[in-house]
Amino acid sequence: MPSKSVVVGSSVGLHARPAAVIAEAAGELDAEVTINGVDASSALLLMTLGASCGDSVEVASEDEAALEQIAALVEKDLDA
Protein backbone atom coordinates (compact mmCIF):
# COMPACT_ATOMS: atom_id res chain seq x y z
CA MET A 1 0.00 0.00 0.00
CA PRO A 2 1.46 3.40 -0.95
CA SER A 3 2.30 5.59 2.01
CA LYS A 4 3.71 8.97 2.92
CA SER A 5 5.51 10.08 6.05
CA VAL A 6 4.19 13.41 7.37
CA VAL A 7 4.73 15.55 10.47
CA VAL A 8 1.75 16.26 12.75
CA GLY A 9 1.05 19.99 12.51
CA SER A 10 -1.64 20.50 15.15
CA SER A 11 -0.35 22.09 18.32
CA VAL A 12 -2.25 19.51 20.41
CA GLY A 13 -1.22 16.59 18.20
CA LEU A 14 -3.79 14.06 17.01
CA HIS A 15 -6.13 14.75 19.89
CA ALA A 16 -9.89 15.56 20.08
CA ARG A 17 -10.59 18.26 17.46
CA PRO A 18 -7.82 17.42 14.96
CA ALA A 19 -8.63 13.69 15.20
CA ALA A 20 -12.33 14.42 14.64
CA VAL A 21 -11.64 16.61 11.59
CA ILE A 22 -9.34 13.99 10.05
CA ALA A 23 -11.72 11.11 10.84
CA GLU A 24 -14.68 12.95 9.32
CA ALA A 25 -12.74 13.68 6.12
CA ALA A 26 -11.47 10.09 5.89
CA GLY A 27 -14.98 8.73 6.48
CA GLU A 28 -16.30 10.67 3.49
CA LEU A 29 -13.75 9.12 1.12
CA ASP A 30 -14.41 6.05 -1.02
CA ALA A 31 -11.03 4.64 -0.01
CA GLU A 32 -9.48 3.14 3.09
CA VAL A 33 -6.86 5.39 4.68
CA THR A 34 -4.69 4.45 7.66
CA ILE A 35 -2.41 6.46 9.90
CA ASN A 36 0.31 4.39 11.56
CA GLY A 37 -1.78 1.33 10.73
CA VAL A 38 -5.06 2.46 12.32
CA ASP A 39 -8.26 3.38 10.48
CA ALA A 40 -8.12 7.14 9.80
CA SER A 41 -11.93 7.37 9.86
CA SER A 42 -11.98 6.63 13.62
CA ALA A 43 -11.23 9.63 15.82
CA LEU A 44 -10.90 7.35 18.85
CA LEU A 45 -8.28 5.18 17.16
CA LEU A 46 -6.38 8.26 15.99
CA MET A 47 -6.26 9.61 19.54
CA THR A 48 -4.89 6.28 20.82
CA LEU A 49 -1.79 6.83 18.67
CA GLY A 50 -0.64 9.51 21.10
CA ALA A 51 0.93 11.48 18.24
CA SER A 52 2.11 14.93 19.36
CA CYS A 53 2.89 18.06 17.38
CA GLY A 54 6.09 17.46 15.43
CA ASP A 55 5.81 13.66 15.50
CA SER A 56 6.17 11.81 12.22
CA VAL A 57 3.32 9.49 11.20
CA GLU A 58 2.76 7.25 8.19
CA VAL A 59 -0.38 7.86 6.11
CA ALA A 60 -1.27 5.02 3.75
CA SER A 61 -3.93 4.33 1.12
CA GLU A 62 -4.31 2.58 -2.22
CA ASP A 63 -5.99 5.78 -3.47
CA GLU A 64 -3.32 8.43 -4.10
CA ALA A 65 -5.78 11.35 -3.92
CA ALA A 66 -7.16 10.13 -0.59
CA LEU A 67 -3.64 9.65 0.75
CA GLU A 68 -2.65 13.21 -0.21
CA GLN A 69 -5.87 14.71 1.20
CA ILE A 70 -5.48 13.08 4.61
CA ALA A 71 -1.71 13.69 4.70
CA ALA A 72 -2.35 17.41 4.09
CA LEU A 73 -4.84 17.50 7.00
CA VAL A 74 -2.36 15.80 9.33
CA GLU A 75 0.25 18.45 8.46
CA LYS A 76 -2.13 21.39 9.15
CA ASP A 77 -2.71 22.96 12.55
CA LEU A 78 -6.35 21.92 12.87
CA ASP A 79 -6.65 23.27 16.39
CA ALA A 80 -5.93 26.87 15.42
PDB file with one MODEL, atoms N, CA, C and O in Angstrom:
MODEL        1
ATOM      1  N   MET A   1       0.855  -1.176   0.000  1.00  0.00           N
ATOM      2  CA  MET A   1       0.000   0.000   0.000  1.00  0.00           C
ATOM      3  C   MET A   1       0.900   1.238   0.000  1.00  0.00           C
ATOM      4  O   MET A   1       1.799   1.350   0.834  1.00  0.00           O
ATOM      5  N   PRO A   2       0.665   2.157  -0.920  1.00  0.00           N
ATOM      6  CA  PRO A   2       1.459   3.397  -0.953  1.00  0.00           C
ATOM      7  C   PRO A   2       1.297   4.182   0.349  1.00  0.00           C
ATOM      8  O   PRO A   2       0.220   4.200   0.946  1.00  0.00           O
ATOM      9  N   SER A   3       2.372   4.822   0.774  1.00  0.00           N
ATOM     10  CA  SER A   3       2.304   5.590   2.010  1.00  0.00           C
ATOM     11  C   SER A   3       3.179   6.834   1.912  1.00  0.00           C
ATOM     12  O   SER A   3       4.004   6.984   1.012  1.00  0.00           O
ATOM     13  N   LYS A   4       2.960   7.714   2.875  1.00  0.00           N
ATOM     14  CA  LYS A   4       3.708   8.970   2.919  1.00  0.00           C
ATOM     15  C   LYS A   4       3.946   9.319   4.383  1.00  0.00           C
ATOM     16  O   LYS A   4       3.026   9.273   5.200  1.00  0.00           O
ATOM     17  N   SER A   5       5.169   9.663   4.701  1.00  0.00           N
ATOM     18  CA  SER A   5       5.510  10.085   6.047  1.00  0.00           C
ATOM     19  C   SER A   5       5.276  11.589   6.164  1.00  0.00           C
ATOM     20  O   SER A   5       5.790  12.370   5.364  1.00  0.00           O
ATOM     21  N   VAL A   6       4.491  11.989   7.173  1.00  0.00           N
ATOM     22  CA  VAL A   6       4.192  13.412   7.373  1.00  0.00           C
ATOM     23  C   VAL A   6       4.373  13.767   8.842  1.00  0.00           C
ATOM     24  O   VAL A   6       4.357  12.893   9.710  1.00  0.00           O
ATOM     25  N   VAL A   7       4.544  15.047   9.110  1.00  0.00           N
ATOM     26  CA  VAL A   7       4.728  15.550  10.474  1.00  0.00           C
ATOM     27  C   VAL A   7       3.405  16.142  10.955  1.00  0.00           C
ATOM     28  O   VAL A   7       2.777  16.929  10.247  1.00  0.00           O
ATOM     29  N   VAL A   8       2.988  15.760  12.160  1.00  0.00           N
ATOM     30  CA  VAL A   8       1.752  16.264  12.752  1.00  0.00           C
ATOM     31  C   VAL A   8       1.887  17.759  12.988  1.00  0.00           C
ATOM     32  O   VAL A   8       2.814  18.203  13.665  1.00  0.00           O
ATOM     33  N   GLY A   9       0.963  18.537  12.431  1.00  0.00           N
ATOM     34  CA  GLY A   9       1.050  19.990  12.512  1.00  0.00           C
ATOM     35  C   GLY A   9       0.214  20.628  13.604  1.00  0.00           C
ATOM     36  O   GLY A   9       0.471  21.769  13.987  1.00  0.00           O
ATOM     37  N   SER A  10      -0.778  19.918  14.113  1.00  0.00           N
ATOM     38  CA  SER A  10      -1.645  20.500  15.146  1.00  0.00           C
ATOM     39  C   SER A  10      -0.894  20.651  16.459  1.00  0.00           C
ATOM     40  O   SER A  10      -0.175  19.750  16.888  1.00  0.00           O
ATOM     41  N   SER A  11      -1.073  21.795  17.085  1.00  0.00           N
ATOM     42  CA  SER A  11      -0.352  22.085  18.320  1.00  0.00           C
ATOM     43  C   SER A  11      -0.692  21.109  19.445  1.00  0.00           C
ATOM     44  O   SER A  11       0.111  20.922  20.359  1.00  0.00           O
ATOM     45  N   VAL A  12      -1.861  20.489  19.391  1.00  0.00           N
ATOM     46  CA  VAL A  12      -2.253  19.509  20.414  1.00  0.00           C
ATOM     47  C   VAL A  12      -2.036  18.076  19.927  1.00  0.00           C
ATOM     48  O   VAL A  12      -2.426  17.126  20.606  1.00  0.00           O
ATOM     49  N   GLY A  13      -1.426  17.917  18.774  1.00  0.00           N
ATOM     50  CA  GLY A  13      -1.217  16.590  18.204  1.00  0.00           C
ATOM     51  C   GLY A  13      -2.505  16.028  17.652  1.00  0.00           C
ATOM     52  O   GLY A  13      -3.432  16.777  17.342  1.00  0.00           O
ATOM     53  N   LEU A  14      -2.572  14.701  17.524  1.00  0.00           N
ATOM     54  CA  LEU A  14      -3.788  14.065  17.010  1.00  0.00           C
ATOM     55  C   LEU A  14      -4.730  13.785  18.171  1.00  0.00           C
ATOM     56  O   LEU A  14      -5.005  12.634  18.509  1.00  0.00           O
ATOM     57  N   HIS A  15      -5.220  14.870  18.777  1.00  0.00           N
ATOM     58  CA  HIS A  15      -6.134  14.753  19.893  1.00  0.00           C
ATOM     59  C   HIS A  15      -7.499  15.284  19.453  1.00  0.00           C
ATOM     60  O   HIS A  15      -7.646  15.696  18.303  1.00  0.00           O
ATOM     61  N   ALA A  16      -8.479  15.286  20.318  1.00  0.00           N
ATOM     62  CA  ALA A  16      -9.891  15.564  20.075  1.00  0.00           C
ATOM     63  C   ALA A  16     -10.267  16.245  18.751  1.00  0.00           C
ATOM     64  O   ALA A  16     -10.700  15.569  17.818  1.00  0.00           O
ATOM     65  N   ARG A  17     -10.112  17.545  18.658  1.00  0.00           N
ATOM     66  CA  ARG A  17     -10.589  18.263  17.465  1.00  0.00           C
ATOM     67  C   ARG A  17      -9.842  17.832  16.201  1.00  0.00           C
ATOM     68  O   ARG A  17     -10.495  17.482  15.218  1.00  0.00           O
ATOM     69  N   PRO A  18      -8.514  17.839  16.180  1.00  0.00           N
ATOM     70  CA  PRO A  18      -7.822  17.416  14.958  1.00  0.00           C
ATOM     71  C   PRO A  18      -8.182  15.984  14.546  1.00  0.00           C
ATOM     72  O   PRO A  18      -8.367  15.710  13.360  1.00  0.00           O
ATOM     73  N   ALA A  19      -8.280  15.081  15.510  1.00  0.00           N
ATOM     74  CA  ALA A  19      -8.634  13.694  15.196  1.00  0.00           C
ATOM     75  C   ALA A  19     -10.034  13.622  14.604  1.00  0.00           C
ATOM     76  O   ALA A  19     -10.274  12.857  13.670  1.00  0.00           O
ATOM     77  N   ALA A  20     -10.959  14.410  15.139  1.00  0.00           N
ATOM     78  CA  ALA A  20     -12.334  14.416  14.637  1.00  0.00           C
ATOM     79  C   ALA A  20     -12.396  14.956  13.211  1.00  0.00           C
ATOM     80  O   ALA A  20     -13.113  14.408  12.374  1.00  0.00           O
ATOM     81  N   VAL A  21     -11.658  16.017  12.929  1.00  0.00           N
ATOM     82  CA  VAL A  21     -11.640  16.606  11.588  1.00  0.00           C
ATOM     83  C   VAL A  21     -11.072  15.602  10.576  1.00  0.00           C
ATOM     84  O   VAL A  21     -11.629  15.420   9.493  1.00  0.00           O
ATOM     85  N   ILE A  22      -9.973  14.964  10.937  1.00  0.00           N
ATOM     86  CA  ILE A  22      -9.342  13.989  10.048  1.00  0.00           C
ATOM     87  C   ILE A  22     -10.253  12.787   9.842  1.00  0.00           C
ATOM     88  O   ILE A  22     -10.421  12.321   8.715  1.00  0.00           O
ATOM     89  N   ALA A  23     -10.846  12.280  10.929  1.00  0.00           N
ATOM     90  CA  ALA A  23     -11.725  11.115  10.839  1.00  0.00           C
ATOM     91  C   ALA A  23     -12.949  11.406   9.975  1.00  0.00           C
ATOM     92  O   ALA A  23     -13.368  10.560   9.186  1.00  0.00           O
ATOM     93  N   GLU A  24     -13.517  12.588  10.122  1.00  0.00           N
ATOM     94  CA  GLU A  24     -14.684  12.946   9.315  1.00  0.00           C
ATOM     95  C   GLU A  24     -14.324  12.988   7.831  1.00  0.00           C
ATOM     96  O   GLU A  24     -15.064  12.474   6.993  1.00  0.00           O
ATOM     97  N   ALA A  25     -13.188  13.599   7.514  1.00  0.00           N
ATOM     98  CA  ALA A  25     -12.745  13.680   6.117  1.00  0.00           C
ATOM     99  C   ALA A  25     -12.463  12.282   5.558  1.00  0.00           C
ATOM    100  O   ALA A  25     -12.846  11.977   4.428  1.00  0.00           O
ATOM    101  N   ALA A  26     -11.801  11.443   6.339  1.00  0.00           N
ATOM    102  CA  ALA A  26     -11.471  10.090   5.891  1.00  0.00           C
ATOM    103  C   ALA A  26     -12.734   9.256   5.705  1.00  0.00           C
ATOM    104  O   ALA A  26     -12.807   8.434   4.792  1.00  0.00           O
ATOM    105  N   GLY A  27     -13.724   9.463   6.566  1.00  0.00           N
ATOM    106  CA  GLY A  27     -14.978   8.729   6.478  1.00  0.00           C
ATOM    107  C   GLY A  27     -15.783   9.057   5.237  1.00  0.00           C
ATOM    108  O   GLY A  27     -16.588   8.245   4.782  1.00  0.00           O
ATOM    109  N   GLU A  28     -15.571  10.247   4.685  1.00  0.00           N
ATOM    110  CA  GLU A  28     -16.299  10.669   3.492  1.00  0.00           C
ATOM    111  C   GLU A  28     -15.655  10.172   2.201  1.00  0.00           C
ATOM    112  O   GLU A  28     -16.235  10.306   1.124  1.00  0.00           O
ATOM    113  N   LEU A  29     -14.462   9.600   2.309  1.00  0.00           N
ATOM    114  CA  LEU A  29     -13.750   9.117   1.125  1.00  0.00           C
ATOM    115  C   LEU A  29     -14.218   7.720   0.737  1.00  0.00           C
ATOM    116  O   LEU A  29     -14.701   6.965   1.580  1.00  0.00           O
ATOM    117  N   ASP A  30     -14.077   7.383  -0.530  1.00  0.00           N
ATOM    118  CA  ASP A  30     -14.408   6.047  -1.017  1.00  0.00           C
ATOM    119  C   ASP A  30     -13.185   5.148  -1.004  1.00  0.00           C
ATOM    120  O   ASP A  30     -13.077   4.223  -1.809  1.00  0.00           O
ATOM    121  N   ALA A  31     -12.264   5.422  -0.087  1.00  0.00           N
ATOM    122  CA  ALA A  31     -11.028   4.640  -0.010  1.00  0.00           C
ATOM    123  C   ALA A  31     -10.638   4.472   1.453  1.00  0.00           C
ATOM    124  O   ALA A  31     -10.928   5.327   2.290  1.00  0.00           O
ATOM    125  N   GLU A  32      -9.982   3.369   1.743  1.00  0.00           N
ATOM    126  CA  GLU A  32      -9.477   3.138   3.092  1.00  0.00           C
ATOM    127  C   GLU A  32      -8.172   3.911   3.264  1.00  0.00           C
ATOM    128  O   GLU A  32      -7.282   3.843   2.417  1.00  0.00           O
ATOM    129  N   VAL A  33      -8.071   4.642   4.364  1.00  0.00           N
ATOM    130  CA  VAL A  33      -6.855   5.389   4.684  1.00  0.00           C
ATOM    131  C   VAL A  33      -6.459   5.010   6.109  1.00  0.00           C
ATOM    132  O   VAL A  33      -7.305   4.954   7.002  1.00  0.00           O
ATOM    133  N   THR A  34      -5.179   4.754   6.312  1.00  0.00           N
ATOM    134  CA  THR A  34      -4.693   4.452   7.655  1.00  0.00           C
ATOM    135  C   THR A  34      -3.607   5.447   8.050  1.00  0.00           C
ATOM    136  O   THR A  34      -2.910   6.005   7.202  1.00  0.00           O
ATOM    137  N   ILE A  35      -3.483   5.652   9.347  1.00  0.00           N
ATOM    138  CA  ILE A  35      -2.406   6.461   9.897  1.00  0.00           C
ATOM    139  C   ILE A  35      -1.716   5.582  10.938  1.00  0.00           C
ATOM    140  O   ILE A  35      -2.329   5.161  11.919  1.00  0.00           O
ATOM    141  N   ASN A  36      -0.449   5.316  10.710  1.00  0.00           N
ATOM    142  CA  ASN A  36       0.306   4.389  11.564  1.00  0.00           C
ATOM    143  C   ASN A  36      -0.441   3.073  11.765  1.00  0.00           C
ATOM    144  O   ASN A  36      -0.406   2.482  12.844  1.00  0.00           O
ATOM    145  N   GLY A  37      -1.113   2.626  10.710  1.00  0.00           N
ATOM    146  CA  GLY A  37      -1.782   1.334  10.731  1.00  0.00           C
ATOM    147  C   GLY A  37      -3.190   1.316  11.281  1.00  0.00           C
ATOM    148  O   GLY A  37      -3.843   0.273  11.238  1.00  0.00           O
ATOM    149  N   VAL A  38      -3.691   2.440  11.802  1.00  0.00           N
ATOM    150  CA  VAL A  38      -5.062   2.462  12.316  1.00  0.00           C
ATOM    151  C   VAL A  38      -5.987   3.181  11.326  1.00  0.00           C
ATOM    152  O   VAL A  38      -5.553   4.041  10.559  1.00  0.00           O
ATOM    153  N   ASP A  39      -7.246   2.814  11.364  1.00  0.00           N
ATOM    154  CA  ASP A  39      -8.259   3.380  10.476  1.00  0.00           C
ATOM    155  C   ASP A  39      -8.375   4.888  10.710  1.00  0.00           C
ATOM    156  O   ASP A  39      -8.710   5.326  11.810  1.00  0.00           O
ATOM    157  N   ALA A  40      -8.097   5.672   9.677  1.00  0.00           N
ATOM    158  CA  ALA A  40      -8.119   7.135   9.803  1.00  0.00           C
ATOM    159  C   ALA A  40      -9.529   7.689   9.967  1.00  0.00           C
ATOM    160  O   ALA A  40      -9.689   8.858  10.318  1.00  0.00           O
ATOM    161  N   SER A  41     -10.562   6.873   9.718  1.00  0.00           N
ATOM    162  CA  SER A  41     -11.929   7.367   9.862  1.00  0.00           C
ATOM    163  C   SER A  41     -12.449   7.206  11.295  1.00  0.00           C
ATOM    164  O   SER A  41     -13.621   7.475  11.557  1.00  0.00           O
ATOM    165  N   SER A  42     -11.595   6.772  12.215  1.00  0.00           N
ATOM    166  CA  SER A  42     -11.978   6.625  13.621  1.00  0.00           C
ATOM    167  C   SER A  42     -11.192   7.615  14.481  1.00  0.00           C
ATOM    168  O   SER A  42      -9.989   7.459  14.690  1.00  0.00           O
ATOM    169  N   ALA A  43     -11.889   8.628  14.969  1.00  0.00           N
ATOM    170  CA  ALA A  43     -11.233   9.630  15.825  1.00  0.00           C
ATOM    171  C   ALA A  43     -10.658   8.978  17.080  1.00  0.00           C
ATOM    172  O   ALA A  43      -9.573   9.346  17.532  1.00  0.00           O
ATOM    173  N   LEU A  44     -11.374   8.021  17.636  1.00  0.00           N
ATOM    174  CA  LEU A  44     -10.901   7.354  18.849  1.00  0.00           C
ATOM    175  C   LEU A  44      -9.588   6.617  18.595  1.00  0.00           C
ATOM    176  O   LEU A  44      -8.656   6.710  19.394  1.00  0.00           O
ATOM    177  N   LEU A  45      -9.515   5.887  17.482  1.00  0.00           N
ATOM    178  CA  LEU A  45      -8.277   5.178  17.157  1.00  0.00           C
ATOM    179  C   LEU A  45      -7.128   6.152  16.897  1.00  0.00           C
ATOM    180  O   LEU A  45      -5.990   5.891  17.287  1.00  0.00           O
ATOM    181  N   LEU A  46      -7.425   7.271  16.239  1.00  0.00           N
ATOM    182  CA  LEU A  46      -6.380   8.263  15.989  1.00  0.00           C
ATOM    183  C   LEU A  46      -5.832   8.827  17.296  1.00  0.00           C
ATOM    184  O   LEU A  46      -4.627   9.044  17.428  1.00  0.00           O
ATOM    185  N   MET A  47      -6.718   9.064  18.258  1.00  0.00           N
ATOM    186  CA  MET A  47      -6.263   9.607  19.542  1.00  0.00           C
ATOM    187  C   MET A  47      -5.417   8.590  20.304  1.00  0.00           C
ATOM    188  O   MET A  47      -4.534   8.980  21.067  1.00  0.00           O
ATOM    189  N   THR A  48      -5.670   7.291  20.113  1.00  0.00           N
ATOM    190  CA  THR A  48      -4.889   6.277  20.823  1.00  0.00           C
ATOM    191  C   THR A  48      -3.449   6.214  20.323  1.00  0.00           C
ATOM    192  O   THR A  48      -2.596   5.619  20.982  1.00  0.00           O
ATOM    193  N   LEU A  49      -3.166   6.812  19.180  1.00  0.00           N
ATOM    194  CA  LEU A  49      -1.794   6.826  18.668  1.00  0.00           C
ATOM    195  C   LEU A  49      -0.876   7.668  19.554  1.00  0.00           C
ATOM    196  O   LEU A  49       0.330   7.427  19.613  1.00  0.00           O
ATOM    197  N   GLY A  50      -1.449   8.650  20.240  1.00  0.00           N
ATOM    198  CA  GLY A  50      -0.644   9.513  21.103  1.00  0.00           C
ATOM    199  C   GLY A  50       0.340  10.378  20.335  1.00  0.00           C
ATOM    200  O   GLY A  50       1.373  10.772  20.876  1.00  0.00           O
ATOM    201  N   ALA A  51       0.029  10.679  19.072  1.00  0.00           N
ATOM    202  CA  ALA A  51       0.930  11.484  18.242  1.00  0.00           C
ATOM    203  C   ALA A  51       0.852  12.956  18.651  1.00  0.00           C
ATOM    204  O   ALA A  51      -0.226  13.550  18.695  1.00  0.00           O
ATOM    205  N   SER A  52       2.010  13.524  18.945  1.00  0.00           N
ATOM    206  CA  SER A  52       2.111  14.929  19.358  1.00  0.00           C
ATOM    207  C   SER A  52       2.551  15.799  18.193  1.00  0.00           C
ATOM    208  O   SER A  52       2.991  15.305  17.155  1.00  0.00           O
ATOM    209  N   CYS A  53       2.424  17.102  18.388  1.00  0.00           N
ATOM    210  CA  CYS A  53       2.891  18.057  17.380  1.00  0.00           C
ATOM    211  C   CYS A  53       4.372  17.795  17.094  1.00  0.00           C
ATOM    212  O   CYS A  53       5.182  17.692  18.015  1.00  0.00           O
ATOM    213  N   GLY A  54       4.710  17.691  15.820  1.00  0.00           N
ATOM    214  CA  GLY A  54       6.088  17.463  15.429  1.00  0.00           C
ATOM    215  C   GLY A  54       6.444  16.001  15.242  1.00  0.00           C
ATOM    216  O   GLY A  54       7.497  15.686  14.686  1.00  0.00           O
ATOM    217  N   ASP A  55       5.566  15.085  15.705  1.00  0.00           N
ATOM    218  CA  ASP A  55       5.811  13.656  15.504  1.00  0.00           C
ATOM    219  C   ASP A  55       5.589  13.288  14.043  1.00  0.00           C
ATOM    220  O   ASP A  55       4.759  13.889  13.361  1.00  0.00           O
ATOM    221  N   SER A  56       6.322  12.318  13.578  1.00  0.00           N
ATOM    222  CA  SER A  56       6.166  11.810  12.225  1.00  0.00           C
ATOM    223  C   SER A  56       5.223  10.611  12.249  1.00  0.00           C
ATOM    224  O   SER A  56       5.372   9.711  13.075  1.00  0.00           O
ATOM    225  N   VAL A  57       4.249  10.608  11.333  1.00  0.00           N
ATOM    226  CA  VAL A  57       3.321   9.489  11.200  1.00  0.00           C
ATOM    227  C   VAL A  57       3.283   9.042   9.748  1.00  0.00           C
ATOM    228  O   VAL A  57       3.659   9.790   8.846  1.00  0.00           O
ATOM    229  N   GLU A  58       2.827   7.817   9.534  1.00  0.00           N
ATOM    230  CA  GLU A  58       2.759   7.247   8.190  1.00  0.00           C
ATOM    231  C   GLU A  58       1.303   7.166   7.751  1.00  0.00           C
ATOM    232  O   GLU A  58       0.502   6.458   8.361  1.00  0.00           O
ATOM    233  N   VAL A  59       0.962   7.896   6.687  1.00  0.00           N
ATOM    234  CA  VAL A  59      -0.380   7.862   6.109  1.00  0.00           C
ATOM    235  C   VAL A  59      -0.328   6.933   4.911  1.00  0.00           C
ATOM    236  O   VAL A  59       0.554   7.054   4.061  1.00  0.00           O
ATOM    237  N   ALA A  60      -1.285   5.994   4.841  1.00  0.00           N
ATOM    238  CA  ALA A  60      -1.265   5.022   3.754  1.00  0.00           C
ATOM    239  C   ALA A  60      -2.650   4.840   3.153  1.00  0.00           C
ATOM    240  O   ALA A  60      -3.661   4.905   3.853  1.00  0.00           O
ATOM    241  N   SER A  61      -2.681   4.608   1.830  1.00  0.00           N
ATOM    242  CA  SER A  61      -3.929   4.329   1.118  1.00  0.00           C
ATOM    243  C   SER A  61      -3.600   3.858  -0.291  1.00  0.00           C
ATOM    244  O   SER A  61      -2.596   4.263  -0.878  1.00  0.00           O
ATOM    245  N   GLU A  62      -4.454   3.003  -0.820  1.00  0.00           N
ATOM    246  CA  GLU A  62      -4.308   2.583  -2.218  1.00  0.00           C
ATOM    247  C   GLU A  62      -4.691   3.719  -3.163  1.00  0.00           C
ATOM    248  O   GLU A  62      -4.251   3.754  -4.312  1.00  0.00           O
ATOM    249  N   ASP A  63      -5.510   4.642  -2.674  1.00  0.00           N
ATOM    250  CA  ASP A  63      -5.992   5.780  -3.469  1.00  0.00           C
ATOM    251  C   ASP A  63      -5.068   6.975  -3.220  1.00  0.00           C
ATOM    252  O   ASP A  63      -5.050   7.533  -2.123  1.00  0.00           O
ATOM    253  N   GLU A  64      -4.310   7.358  -4.230  1.00  0.00           N
ATOM    254  CA  GLU A  64      -3.317   8.429  -4.098  1.00  0.00           C
ATOM    255  C   GLU A  64      -3.943   9.765  -3.694  1.00  0.00           C
ATOM    256  O   GLU A  64      -3.376  10.495  -2.882  1.00  0.00           O
ATOM    257  N   ALA A  65      -5.116  10.086  -4.262  1.00  0.00           N
ATOM    258  CA  ALA A  65      -5.775  11.354  -3.925  1.00  0.00           C
ATOM    259  C   ALA A  65      -6.216  11.356  -2.463  1.00  0.00           C
ATOM    260  O   ALA A  65      -6.080  12.369  -1.776  1.00  0.00           O
ATOM    261  N   ALA A  66      -6.738  10.242  -1.990  1.00  0.00           N
ATOM    262  CA  ALA A  66      -7.159  10.127  -0.589  1.00  0.00           C
ATOM    263  C   ALA A  66      -5.956  10.242   0.329  1.00  0.00           C
ATOM    264  O   ALA A  66      -6.015  10.920   1.355  1.00  0.00           O
ATOM    265  N   LEU A  67      -4.876   9.588  -0.032  1.00  0.00           N
ATOM    266  CA  LEU A  67      -3.641   9.653   0.749  1.00  0.00           C
ATOM    267  C   LEU A  67      -3.177  11.097   0.880  1.00  0.00           C
ATOM    268  O   LEU A  67      -2.870  11.553   1.981  1.00  0.00           O
ATOM    269  N   GLU A  68      -3.125  11.810  -0.223  1.00  0.00           N
ATOM    270  CA  GLU A  68      -2.653  13.206  -0.208  1.00  0.00           C
ATOM    271  C   GLU A  68      -3.582  14.106   0.588  1.00  0.00           C
ATOM    272  O   GLU A  68      -3.121  15.004   1.293  1.00  0.00           O
ATOM    273  N   GLN A  69      -4.901  13.873   0.481  1.00  0.00           N
ATOM    274  CA  GLN A  69      -5.866  14.707   1.199  1.00  0.00           C
ATOM    275  C   GLN A  69      -5.710  14.545   2.711  1.00  0.00           C
ATOM    276  O   GLN A  69      -5.682  15.536   3.441  1.00  0.00           O
ATOM    277  N   ILE A  70      -5.611  13.321   3.175  1.00  0.00           N
ATOM    278  CA  ILE A  70      -5.484  13.079   4.615  1.00  0.00           C
ATOM    279  C   ILE A  70      -4.098  13.504   5.106  1.00  0.00           C
ATOM    280  O   ILE A  70      -3.980  14.055   6.200  1.00  0.00           O
ATOM    281  N   ALA A  71      -3.062  13.260   4.325  1.00  0.00           N
ATOM    282  CA  ALA A  71      -1.713  13.691   4.702  1.00  0.00           C
ATOM    283  C   ALA A  71      -1.670  15.215   4.880  1.00  0.00           C
ATOM    284  O   ALA A  71      -1.045  15.717   5.815  1.00  0.00           O
ATOM    285  N   ALA A  72      -2.332  15.940   3.988  1.00  0.00           N
ATOM    286  CA  ALA A  72      -2.351  17.406   4.091  1.00  0.00           C
ATOM    287  C   ALA A  72      -3.066  17.853   5.372  1.00  0.00           C
ATOM    288  O   ALA A  72      -2.646  18.820   6.006  1.00  0.00           O
ATOM    289  N   LEU A  73      -4.143  17.156   5.756  1.00  0.00           N
ATOM    290  CA  LEU A  73      -4.840  17.498   6.997  1.00  0.00           C
ATOM    291  C   LEU A  73      -3.962  17.244   8.216  1.00  0.00           C
ATOM    292  O   LEU A  73      -3.942  18.045   9.150  1.00  0.00           O
ATOM    293  N   VAL A  74      -3.242  16.135   8.207  1.00  0.00           N
ATOM    294  CA  VAL A  74      -2.364  15.804   9.332  1.00  0.00           C
ATOM    295  C   VAL A  74      -1.306  16.893   9.510  1.00  0.00           C
ATOM    296  O   VAL A  74      -0.944  17.233  10.637  1.00  0.00           O
ATOM    297  N   GLU A  75      -0.818  17.435   8.409  1.00  0.00           N
ATOM    298  CA  GLU A  75       0.249  18.450   8.461  1.00  0.00           C
ATOM    299  C   GLU A  75      -0.252  19.821   8.896  1.00  0.00           C
ATOM    300  O   GLU A  75       0.546  20.646   9.341  1.00  0.00           O
ATOM    301  N   LYS A  76      -1.568  20.089   8.780  1.00  0.00           N
ATOM    302  CA  LYS A  76      -2.132  21.394   9.151  1.00  0.00           C
ATOM    303  C   LYS A  76      -2.344  21.496  10.645  1.00  0.00           C
ATOM    304  O   LYS A  76      -2.501  20.486  11.332  1.00  0.00           O
ATOM    305  N   ASP A  77      -2.347  22.735  11.153  1.00  0.00           N
ATOM    306  CA  ASP A  77      -2.711  22.960  12.552  1.00  0.00           C
ATOM    307  C   ASP A  77      -4.230  23.081  12.609  1.00  0.00           C
ATOM    308  O   ASP A  77      -4.784  24.162  12.411  1.00  0.00           O
ATOM    309  N   LEU A  78      -4.890  21.971  12.880  1.00  0.00           N
ATOM    310  CA  LEU A  78      -6.355  21.921  12.870  1.00  0.00           C
ATOM    311  C   LEU A  78      -6.963  22.423  14.169  1.00  0.00           C
ATOM    312  O   LEU A  78      -8.186  22.481  14.297  1.00  0.00           O
ATOM    313  N   ASP A  79      -6.149  22.778  15.108  1.00  0.00           N
ATOM    314  CA  ASP A  79      -6.650  23.269  16.385  1.00  0.00           C
ATOM    315  C   ASP A  79      -6.522  24.789  16.490  1.00  0.00           C
ATOM    316  O   ASP A  79      -6.780  25.366  17.546  1.00  0.00           O
ATOM    317  N   ALA A  80      -6.128  25.427  15.399  1.00  0.00           N
ATOM    318  CA  ALA A  80      -5.929  26.874  15.415  1.00  0.00           C
ATOM    319  C   ALA A  80      -7.237  27.625  15.273  1.00  0.00           C
ATOM    320  O   ALA A  80      -7.245  28.856  15.268  1.00  0.00           O
TER     321      ALA A  80
ENDMDL
END
